[in-house]
Amino acid sequence: MSSSGDDPADKLPSGDDPAANTVLTGTIGFLNAGGTLGTLLQGAIFGTLVSVFTGGVDLIQSIVGVPVAALGALSEATETTIDATITEPL
């Protein structure tokens, strides 16, 4: 076997298609190609941790995004009010 990473046992299922049959078929193919269960579990644990951290980042962005959007709207409303009451009559 070559060490260049071309061995099917070195490639975990990509997870591009989240259908249960596709995941199961990819997992069985990985194990049949000589992949180890430890590598498979390591990839699953890493993927789970990345998903949790990604969810946390999305939550923080949502929490910060609400006041920023409100301040942006308030800024635009203030500008429009000043234009309508002061600038336009002049």
N, CA, C and O atoms as a printed pandas DataFrame, in Angstrom:
     atom_number atom_name residue_name chain_id  residue_number  x_coord  y_coord  z_coord
0              1         N          MET        A               1    0.832   -1.193    0.000
1              2        CA          MET        A               1    0.000    0.000    0.000
2              3         C          MET        A               1    0.864    1.238    0.000
3              4         O          MET        A               1    1.936    1.267    0.604
4              5         N          SER        A               2    0.390    2.255   -0.679
5              6        CA          SER        A               2    1.167    3.483   -0.735
6              7         C          SER        A               2    0.816    4.361    0.456
7              8         O          SER        A               2   -0.276    4.264    1.014
8              9         N          SER        A               3    1.740    5.202    0.830
9             10        CA          SER        A               3    1.508    6.092    1.959
10            11         C          SER        A               3    1.080    7.479    1.489
11            12         O          SER        A               3    1.114    8.435    2.265
12            13         N          SER        A               4    0.679    7.595    0.224
13            14        CA          SER        A               4    0.319    8.897   -0.322
14            15         C          SER        A               4   -1.113    9.299    0.010
15            16         O          SER        A               4   -1.542   10.394   -0.354
16            17         N          GLY        A               5   -1.866    8.429    0.698
17            18        CA          GLY        A               5   -3.228    8.764    1.053
18            19         C          GLY        A               5   -4.242    8.328    0.020
19            20         O          GLY        A               5   -5.413    8.697    0.114
20            21         N          ASP        A               6   -3.812    7.534   -0.987
21            22        CA          ASP        A               6   -4.721    7.066   -2.022
22            23         C          ASP        A               6   -5.454    5.796   -1.605
23            24         O          ASP        A               6   -6.370    5.362   -2.304
24            25         N          ASP        A               7   -5.082    5.203   -0.505
25            26        CA          ASP        A               7   -5.695    3.985   -0.011
26            27         C          ASP        A               7   -7.126    4.285    0.446
27            28         O          ASP        A               7   -7.329    5.226    1.212
28            29         N          PRO        A               8   -8.126    3.511   -0.001
29            30        CA          PRO        A               8   -9.508    3.769    0.414
30            31         C          PRO        A               8   -9.694    3.727    1.927
31            32         O          PRO        A               8  -10.606    4.360    2.458
32            33         N          ALA        A               9   -8.837    2.987    2.620
33            34        CA          ALA        A               9   -8.950    2.893    4.071
34            35         C          ALA        A               9   -8.543    4.190    4.759
35            36         O          ALA        A               9   -8.840    4.385    5.938
36            37         N          ASP        A              10   -7.864    5.080    4.031
37            38        CA          ASP        A              10   -7.448    6.363    4.607
38            39         C          ASP        A              10   -8.528    7.425    4.477
39            40         O          ASP        A              10   -8.416    8.489    5.086
40            41         N          LYS        A              11   -9.569    7.163    3.699
41            42        CA          LYS        A              11  -10.589    8.167    3.425
42            43         C          LYS        A              11  -11.876    7.829    4.165
43            44         O          LYS        A              11  -12.517    6.816    3.884
44            45         N          LEU        A              12  -12.245    8.678    5.105
45            46        CA          LEU        A              12  -13.511    8.499    5.803
46            47         C          LEU        A              12  -14.654    8.886    4.870
47            48         O          LEU        A              12  -14.452    9.667    3.940
48            49         N          PRO        A              13  -15.849    8.351    5.107
49            50        CA          PRO        A              13  -17.000    8.787    4.299
50            51         C          PRO        A              13  -17.171   10.300    4.429
51            52         O          PRO        A              13  -17.026   10.854    5.519
52            53         N          SER        A              14  -17.478   10.961    3.317
53            54        CA          SER        A              14  -17.488   12.421    3.298
54            55         C          SER        A              14  -18.678   13.022    4.014
55            56         O          SER        A              14  -18.560   14.121    4.557
56            57         N          GLY        A              15  -19.813   12.356    4.039
57            58        CA          GLY        A              15  -20.994   12.904    4.686
58            59         C          GLY        A              15  -21.700   13.936    3.839
59            60         O          GLY        A              15  -22.523   14.691    4.357
60            61         N          ASP        A              16  -21.401   13.995    2.531
61            62        CA          ASP        A              16  -22.062   14.957    1.643
62            63         C          ASP        A              16  -23.561   14.692    1.545
63            64         O          ASP        A              16  -24.361   15.621    1.435
64            65         N          ASP        A              17  -23.928   13.416    1.585
65            66        CA          ASP        A              17  -25.341   13.039    1.524
66            67         C          ASP        A              17  -25.722   12.488    2.894
67            68         O          ASP        A              17  -25.268   11.406    3.266
68            69         N          PRO        A              18  -26.548   13.210    3.654
69            70        CA          PRO        A              18  -26.844   12.781    5.016
70            71         C          PRO        A              18  -27.873   11.663    5.135
71            72         O          PRO        A              18  -28.285   11.324    6.245
72            73         N          ALA        A              19  -28.297   11.083    4.010
73            74        CA          ALA        A              19  -29.276    9.995    4.071
74            75         C          ALA        A              19  -28.674    8.809    4.831
75            76         O          ALA        A              19  -27.487    8.511    4.702
76            77         N          ALA        A              20  -29.508    8.146    5.617
77            78        CA          ALA        A              20  -29.028    7.049    6.466
78            79         C          ALA        A              20  -28.383    5.934    5.649
79            80         O          ALA        A              20  -27.345    5.406    6.047
80            81         N          ASN        A              21  -28.980    5.566    4.511
81            82        CA          ASN        A              21  -28.412    4.493    3.683
82            83         C          ASN        A              21  -27.040    4.868    3.146
83            84         O          ASN        A              21  -26.145    4.026    3.082
84            85         N          THR        A              22  -26.873    6.124    2.762
85            86        CA          THR        A              22  -25.598    6.573    2.222
86            87         C          THR        A              22  -24.515    6.540    3.301
87            88         O          THR        A              22  -23.392    6.103    3.049
88            89         N          VAL        A              23  -24.857    6.999    4.489
89            90        CA          VAL        A              23  -23.891    6.994    5.593
90            91         C          VAL        A              23  -23.509    5.571    5.951
91            92         O          VAL        A              23  -22.329    5.269    6.129
92            93         N          LEU        A              24  -24.497    4.695    6.057
93            94        CA          LEU        A              24  -24.221    3.302    6.404
94            95         C          LEU        A              24  -23.397    2.618    5.325
95            96         O          LEU        A              24  -22.459    1.883    5.635
96            97         N          THR        A              25  -23.737    2.852    4.057
97            98        CA          THR        A              25  -22.977    2.252    2.961
98            99         C          THR        A              25  -21.533    2.751    2.954
99           100         O          THR        A              25  -20.605    1.967    2.758
100          101         N          GLY        A              26  -21.344    4.060    3.169
101          102        CA          GLY        A              26  -19.994    4.619    3.214
102          103         C          GLY        A              26  -19.187    4.073    4.373
103          104         O          GLY        A              26  -17.994    3.804    4.233
104          105         N          THR        A              27  -19.837    3.906    5.525
105          106        CA          THR        A              27  -19.152    3.369    6.700
106          107         C          THR        A              27  -18.744    1.922    6.479
107          108         O          THR        A              27  -17.619    1.534    6.792
108          109         N          ILE        A              28  -19.649    1.132    5.945
109          110        CA          ILE        A              28  -19.330   -0.278    5.672
110          111         C          ILE        A              28  -18.223   -0.374    4.630
111          112         O          ILE        A              28  -17.315   -1.195    4.759
112          113         N          GLY        A              29  -18.295    0.465    3.594
113          114        CA          GLY        A              29  -17.238    0.464    2.575
114          115         C          GLY        A              29  -15.888    0.843    3.155
115          116         O          GLY        A              29  -14.864    0.264    2.792
116          117         N          PHE        A              30  -15.888    1.826    4.063
117          118        CA          PHE        A              30  -14.637    2.252    4.719
118          119         C          PHE        A              30  -14.052    1.112    5.539
119          120         O          PHE        A              30  -12.851    0.850    5.469
120          121         N          LEU        A              31  -14.884    0.436    6.310
121          122        CA          LEU        A              31  -14.393   -0.666    7.137
122          123         C          LEU        A              31  -13.955   -1.858    6.287
123          124         O          LEU        A              31  -12.962   -2.513    6.606
124          125         N          ASN        A              32  -14.691   -2.146    5.204
125          126        CA          ASN        A              32  -14.314   -3.251    4.320
126          127         C          ASN        A              32  -13.012   -2.968    3.576
127          128         O          ASN        A              32  -12.299   -3.901    3.207
128          129         N          ALA        A              33  -12.692   -1.694    3.352
129          130        CA          ALA        A              33  -11.461   -1.344    2.642
130          131         C          ALA        A              33  -10.258   -1.371    3.574
131          132         O          ALA        A              33   -9.149   -1.026    3.165
132          133         N          GLY        A              34  -10.461   -1.772    4.808
133          134        CA          GLY        A              34   -9.339   -1.880    5.739
134          135         C          GLY        A              34   -9.257   -0.734    6.720
135          136         O          GLY        A              34   -8.288   -0.633    7.472
136          137         N          GLY        A              35  -10.253    0.130    6.727
137          138        CA          GLY        A              35  -10.277    1.234    7.682
138          139         C          GLY        A              35  -10.521    0.702    9.086
139          140         O          GLY        A              35  -11.149   -0.342    9.263
140          141         N          THR        A              36  -10.028    1.412   10.065
141          142        CA          THR        A              36  -10.181    0.946   11.445
142          143         C          THR        A              36  -11.359    1.649   12.116
143          144         O          THR        A              36  -11.714    2.776   11.771
144          145         N          LEU        A              37  -11.942    0.963   13.064
145          146        CA          LEU        A              37  -13.061    1.520   13.814
146          147         C          LEU        A              37  -12.601    2.723   14.637
147          148         O          LEU        A              37  -13.365    3.669   14.833
148          149         N          GLY        A              38  -11.368    2.693   15.114
149          150        CA          GLY        A              38  -10.825    3.817   15.873
150          151         C          GLY        A              38  -10.783    5.087   15.034
151          152         O          GLY        A              38  -11.132    6.164   15.517
152          153         N          THR        A              39  -10.363    4.968   13.794
153          154        CA          THR        A              39  -10.329    6.124   12.896
154          155         C          THR        A              39  -11.734    6.641   12.635
155          156         O          THR        A              39  -11.964    7.849   12.596
156          157         N          LEU        A              40  -12.670    5.719   12.457
157          158        CA          LEU        A              40  -14.054    6.092   12.214
158          159         C          LEU        A              40  -14.640    6.825   13.427
159          160         O          LEU        A              40  -15.311    7.846   13.274
160          161         N          LEU        A              41  -14.385    6.305   14.619
161          162        CA          LEU        A              41  -14.884    6.952   15.838
162          163         C          LEU        A              41  -14.219    8.303   16.062
163          164         O          LEU        A              41  -14.863    9.256   16.501
164          165         N          GLN        A              42  -12.939    8.381   15.762
165          166        CA          GLN        A              42  -12.222    9.650   15.900
166          167         C          GLN        A              42  -12.847   10.715   14.988
167          168         O          GLN        A              42  -13.023   11.860   15.403
168          169         N          GLY        A              43  -13.178   10.343   13.761
169          170        CA          GLY        A              43  -13.820   11.267   12.839
170          171         C          GLY        A              43  -15.205   11.659   13.315
171          172         O          GLY        A              43  -15.606   12.814   13.175
172          173         N          ALA        A              44  -15.946   10.703   13.879
173          174        CA          ALA        A              44  -17.296   10.999   14.368
174          175         C          ALA        A              44  -17.247   11.947   15.564
175          176         O          ALA        A              44  -18.046   12.880   15.653
176          177         N          ILE        A              45  -16.318   11.710   16.476
177          178        CA          ILE        A              45  -16.186   12.575   17.655
178          179         C          ILE        A              45  -15.752   13.975   17.231
179          180         O          ILE        A              45  -16.294   14.965   17.723
180          181         N          PHE        A              46  -14.783   14.067   16.325
181          182        CA          PHE        A              46  -14.323   15.367   15.842
182          183         C          PHE        A              46  -15.467   16.110   15.147
183          184         O          PHE        A              46  -15.653   17.308   15.363
184          185         N          GLY        A              47  -16.224   15.409   14.323
185          186        CA          GLY        A              47  -17.352   16.033   13.630
186          187         C          GLY        A              47  -18.407   16.538   14.596
187          188         O          GLY        A              47  -18.986   17.604   14.386
188          189         N          THR        A              48  -18.658   15.782   15.649
189          190        CA          THR        A              48  -19.631   16.205   16.658
190          191         C          THR        A              48  -19.151   17.454   17.378
191          192         O          THR        A              48  -19.928   18.383   17.595
192          193         N          LEU        A              49  -17.878   17.483   17.750
193          194        CA          LEU        A              49  -17.330   18.662   18.434
194          195         C          LEU        A              49  -17.363   19.895   17.534
195          196         O          LEU        A              49  -17.689   20.990   17.993
196          197         N          VAL        A              50  -17.030   19.724   16.278
197          198        CA          VAL        A              50  -17.075   20.852   15.340
198          199         C          VAL        A              50  -18.508   21.364   15.208
199          200         O          VAL        A              50  -18.723   22.574   15.141
200          201         N          SER        A              51  -19.482   20.469   15.169
201          202        CA          SER        A              51  -20.883   20.880   15.072
202          203         C          SER        A              51  -21.316   21.670   16.301
203          204         O          SER        A              51  -22.023   22.670   16.178
204          205         N          VAL        A              52  -20.898   21.230   17.479
205          206        CA          VAL        A              52  -21.259   21.932   18.714
206          207         C          VAL        A              52  -20.642   23.329   18.726
207          208         O          VAL        A              52  -21.327   24.301   19.043
208          209         N          PHE        A              53  -19.365   23.439   18.385
209          210        CA          PHE        A              53  -18.712   24.741   18.371
210          211         C          PHE        A              53  -19.302   25.658   17.292
211          212         O          PHE        A              53  -19.445   26.861   17.508
212          213         N          THR        A              54  -19.642   25.090   16.141
213          214        CA          THR        A              54  -20.270   25.883   15.086
214          215         C          THR        A              54  -21.624   26.413   15.548
215          216         O          THR        A              54  -21.974   27.560   15.272
216          217         N          GLY        A              55  -22.378   25.581   16.247
217          218        CA          GLY        A              55  -23.656   26.026   16.803
218          219         C          GLY        A              55  -23.470   27.142   17.815
219          220         O          GLY        A              55  -24.263   28.083   17.855
220          221         N          GLY        A              56  -22.429   27.048   18.635
221          222        CA          GLY        A              56  -22.139   28.104   19.608
222          223         C          GLY        A              56  -21.789   29.415   18.932
223          224         O          GLY        A              56  -22.228   30.480   19.367
224          225         N          VAL        A              57  -21.010   29.343   17.884
225          226        CA          VAL        A              57  -20.642   30.554   17.143
226          227         C          VAL        A              57  -21.885   31.172   16.500
227          228         O          VAL        A              57  -22.055   32.391   16.523
228          229         N          ASP        A              58  -22.747   30.341   15.930
229          230        CA          ASP        A              58  -23.988   30.847   15.330
230          231         C          ASP        A              58  -24.876   31.511   16.378
231          232         O          ASP        A              58  -25.498   32.536   16.102
232          233         N          LEU        A              59  -24.939   30.939   17.571
233          234        CA          LEU        A              59  -25.735   31.514   18.645
234          235         C          LEU        A              59  -25.195   32.883   19.050
235          236         O          LEU        A              59  -25.962   33.830   19.225
236          237         N          ILE        A              60  -23.884   32.984   19.198
237          238        CA          ILE        A              60  -23.265   34.267   19.564
238          239         C          ILE        A              60  -23.519   35.311   18.473
239          240         O          ILE        A              60  -23.826   36.464   18.776
240          241         N          GLN        A              61  -23.393   34.911   17.213
241          242        CA          GLN        A              61  -23.655   35.841   16.119
242          243         C          GLN        A              61  -25.106   36.310   16.125
243          244         O          GLN        A              61  -25.384   37.470   15.821
244          245         N          SER        A              62  -26.024   35.425   16.467
245          246        CA          SER        A              62  -27.435   35.811   16.537
246          247         C          SER        A              62  -27.673   36.792   17.671
247          248         O          SER        A              62  -28.388   37.779   17.502
248          249         N          ILE        A              63  -27.077   36.524   18.826
249          250        CA          ILE        A              63  -27.258   37.400   19.984
250          251         C          ILE        A              63  -26.699   38.790   19.692
251          252         O          ILE        A              63  -27.306   39.791   20.070
252          253         N          VAL        A              64  -25.569   38.859   19.036
253          254        CA          VAL        A              64  -24.959   40.151   18.707
254          255         C          VAL        A              64  -25.695   40.814   17.545
255          256         O          VAL        A              64  -25.787   42.040   17.495
256          257         N          GLY        A              65  -26.210   40.036   16.629
257          258        CA          GLY        A              65  -26.851   40.585   15.439
258          259         C          GLY        A              65  -28.144   41.330   15.708
259          260         O          GLY        A              65  -28.467   42.278   14.993
260          261         N          VAL        A              66  -28.896   40.918   16.731
261          262        CA          VAL        A              66  -30.180   41.571   17.011
262          263         C          VAL        A              66  -29.985   43.032   17.417
263          264         O          VAL        A              66  -30.605   43.904   16.808
264          265         N          PRO        A              67  -29.148   43.344   18.424
265          266        CA          PRO        A              67  -28.980   44.759   18.765
266          267         C          PRO        A              67  -28.311   45.572   17.654
267          268         O          PRO        A              67  -28.617   46.752   17.483
268          269         N          VAL        A              68  -27.418   44.961   16.912
269          270        CA          VAL        A              68  -26.757   45.678   15.819
270          271         C          VAL        A              68  -27.774   46.057   14.750
271          272         O          VAL        A              68  -27.729   47.166   14.219
272          273         N          ALA        A              69  -28.686   45.150   14.430
273          274        CA          ALA        A              69  -29.726   45.456   13.442
274          275         C          ALA        A              69  -30.655   46.551   13.952
275          276         O          ALA        A              69  -31.059   47.434   13.196
276          277         N          ALA        A              70  -30.987   46.489   15.230
277          278        CA          ALA        A              70  -31.858   47.526   15.804
278          279         C          ALA        A              70  -31.170   48.888   15.785
279          280         O          ALA        A              70  -31.795   49.896   15.456
280          281         N          LEU        A              71  -29.891   48.922   16.137
281          282        CA          LEU        A              71  -29.155   50.191   16.100
282          283         C          LEU        A              71  -29.021   50.722   14.681
283          284         O          LEU        A              71  -29.091   51.932   14.466
284          285         N          GLY        A              72  -28.831   49.849   13.725
285          286        CA          GLY        A              72  -28.764   50.270   12.327
286          287         C          GLY        A              72  -30.075   50.878   11.862
287          288         O          GLY        A              72  -30.084   51.893   11.165
288          289         N          ALA        A              73  -31.192   50.251   12.251
289          290        CA          ALA        A              73  -32.501   50.784   11.880
290          291         C          ALA        A              73  -32.757   52.122   12.571
291          292         O          ALA        A              73  -33.310   53.039   11.965
292          293         N          LEU        A              74  -32.356   52.235   13.840
293          294        CA          LEU        A              74  -32.524   53.491   14.568
294          295         C          LEU        A              74  -31.699   54.604   13.929
295          296         O          LEU        A              74  -32.159   55.741   13.821
296          297         N          SER        A              75  -30.503   54.281   13.514
297          298        CA          SER        A              75  -29.637   55.255   12.846
298          299         C          SER        A              75  -30.272   55.745   11.550
299          300         O          SER        A              75  -30.293   56.945   11.278
300          301         N          GLU        A              76  -30.782   54.827   10.766
301          302        CA          GLU        A              76  -31.419   55.193    9.500
302          303         C          GLU        A              76  -32.685   56.024    9.735
303          304         O          GLU        A              76  -32.947   56.980    9.006
304          305         N          ALA        A              77  -33.464   55.658   10.754
305          306        CA          ALA        A              77  -34.681   56.413   11.064
306          307         C          ALA        A              77  -34.343   57.823   11.537
307          308         O          ALA        A              77  -35.028   58.782   11.183
308          309         N          THR        A              78  -33.288   57.946   12.337
309          310        CA          THR        A              78  -32.867   59.269   12.807
310          311         C          THR        A              78  -32.425   60.141   11.641
311          312         O          THR        A              78  -32.776   61.319   11.569
312          313         N          GLU        A              79  -31.668   59.568   10.746
313          314        CA          GLU        A              79  -31.199   60.300    9.571
314          315         C          GLU        A              79  -32.375   60.751    8.706
315          316         O          GLU        A              79  -32.399   61.887    8.233
316          317         N          THR        A              80  -33.335   59.877    8.501
317          318        CA          THR        A              80  -34.512   60.211    7.696
318          319         C          THR        A              80  -35.334   61.306    8.370
319          320         O          THR        A              80  -35.828   62.215    7.703
320          321         N          THR        A              81  -35.482   61.218    9.697
321          322        CA          THR        A              81  -36.242   62.236   10.438
322          323         C          THR        A              81  -35.574   63.602   10.341
323          324         O          THR        A              81  -36.251   64.607   10.123
324          325         N          ILE        A              82  -34.277   63.648   10.497
325          326        CA          ILE        A              82  -33.549   64.917   10.399
326          327         C          ILE        A              82  -33.659   65.493    8.997
327          328         O          ILE        A              82  -33.854   66.697    8.832
328          329         N          ASP        A              83  -33.537   64.652    7.998
329          330        CA          ASP        A              83  -33.694   65.103    6.608
330          331         C          ASP        A              83  -35.090   65.669    6.367
331          332         O          ASP        A              83  -35.240   66.702    5.715
332          333         N          ALA        A              84  -36.101   65.000    6.888
333          334        CA          ALA        A              84  -37.495   65.416    6.627
334          335         C          ALA        A              84  -37.871   66.679    7.394
335          336         O          ALA        A              84  -38.647   67.496    6.898
336          337         N          THR        A              85  -37.329   66.846    8.598
337          338        CA          THR        A              85  -37.755   67.997    9.413
338          339         C          THR        A              85  -36.864   69.209    9.297
339          340         O          THR        A              85  -37.332   70.331    9.492
340          341         N          ILE        A              86  -35.600   69.022    8.988
341          342        CA          ILE        A              86  -34.675   70.160    8.973
342          343         C          ILE        A              86  -34.154   70.459    7.559
343          344         O          ILE        A              86  -34.245   71.593    7.089
344          345         N          THR        A              87  -33.622   69.463    6.903
345          346        CA          THR        A              87  -32.951   69.682    5.623
346          347         C          THR        A              87  -33.935   70.019    4.505
347          348         O          THR        A              87  -33.710   70.975    3.763
348          349         N          GLU        A              88  -35.014   69.260    4.368
349          350        CA          GLU        A              88  -35.967   69.469    3.269
350          351         C          GLU        A              88  -36.655   70.834    3.326
351          352         O          GLU        A              88  -36.792   71.479    2.286
352          353         N          PRO        A              89  -37.090   71.296    4.492
353          354        CA          PRO        A              89  -37.753   72.619    4.492
354          355         C          PRO        A              89  -36.810   73.752    4.094
355          356         O          PRO        A              89  -37.261   74.777    3.581
356          357         N          LEU        A              90  -35.528   73.582    4.319
357          358        CA          LEU        A              90  -34.582   74.638    3.970
358          359         C          LEU        A              90  -34.418   74.697    2.459
359          360         O          LEU        A              90  -33.660   75.524    1.952
